[in-house]
Amino acid sequence: MKRLGYSDRFMLIGIYTFLILLSFTCLYPFWNGLVVSFNEGLDTAKGGVTFWPRAFTTANYEVVFSDKNLANAFFISVSRTIVGTVSAVFATAMVAYGLTKPYLMGRKFYMLFFIFTMYFGGGLVPSFLLVKSLGLMNNFLVFIIPSLISVWNMIVFRTFFRSLPAGLEESAQIDGCGNWGTFFRIVLPLSGPIVATLGLFTAVAHWNDWFMPTIYIFKEELMPVQTVLRRILNANLISEQMAGFDSRTAEMMAKRSLTSKALINATIMVVTLPIVAVYPFVQKYFVKGVMVGSLKE
C-alpha cells in the first residue's frame, strides 16, 4: 500500500477536522436541548447547563405527557403522517404509472399541466376559498386531500417506472394481468427504494407542517402537535405558558417550579425523536432512490 505524502496527510487532517467540527455544530444544539429537557427548570435558568444535566429530573416530560391537549395533538400528528403518507405515495405512484403509458390519450397535455402547477399557484387566498367551498374547514381530510399529489414526486416515480424493463410488464400481461394487476404485483414490489425514499420525504413534510392547521383548523381537538408546540414557543411569559395548558397541568407546573424553556425543550424532543427514529430504517434506500430523480429520461 502506497504511503501518503505530507501534503496528502495534511489535506486528510484538514478534511476530517472540518467534518468533525461540522458534525459537532449540527449535533450539539439537539444534544443540548435533550440535556435541558432532563434538567430542572430553575437550575437551567441559572445557566451553565451544556453537555450533562446538572439537576436531573423527568418532571418536564411528565408535564408534557400529562397534558391532554398535547397528547391529543400528538395523536393527530401521528394519524396525519401515517394516513397522509400512505395515501399520497399511493396516489402519486398511480398517476406516474399512468403517465408512462404511450397509448394514454392526452399524455403530453397532462404532463404539461402538472409541470405548470409546479411554477404557478393560485395563492393563499384562492386556496383558502377552495378548501372552504369543499367543506374541508375543521376537517381531518384537509391534511390529506390537498397534498395527495406531489408533482416532483410524480416525476421521480415516472422516471423510475420508465427505467423498469418493458419485458416484465409484457410477461405479466401474457399471464393475464391487467393494468391494476401489473401495477400492484410487478411494479410496486420492484419500487421499494423509491417508495421508501419518497415516503420518508412525504412523512417528514406531514410531520413538520404547522402552517396549514393555523389557517384551516380552529378546533383544539384537531390541532397537530407542531401547531401546539408553536404556541408554546411563542409564549413570552411563564403565566402565558401556563394559560395554554389545562388547570391540572398548570397546577403541576407551579408546584414543581418548571420553566417554559425546560418544558419547550422537552416538547421539542417529544415531537422530534419519532421522525428521527425512522431514518435508520430507510437510510439504505436513499442512495438508490434519490439518484433516480437525477437521471435524464
Secondary structure, 3 states (H helix, E strand, C coil): CCCCCHHHHHHHHHHHHHHHHHHHHHHHHHHHHHHHHCECHHHHHCCCCCCCCCCECCHHHHHHHHCHHHHHHHHHHHHHHHHHHHHHHHHHHHHHHHHCCCCCCCHHHHHHHHHHHHHCCCCHHHHHHHHHHCCCCCCHHHHCHHHCCCHHHHHHHHHHHHHCCHHHHHHHHHCCCCHHHHHHHHHHHHHHHHHHHHHHHHHHHHHHCCHHHHHHCCCHHHCCHHHHHHHHHCCCCHHHHHHCCCHHHHHHHHHHCCCHHHHHHHHHHHHHHHHHCCHHHHHHHHHHHHHHCCCCC
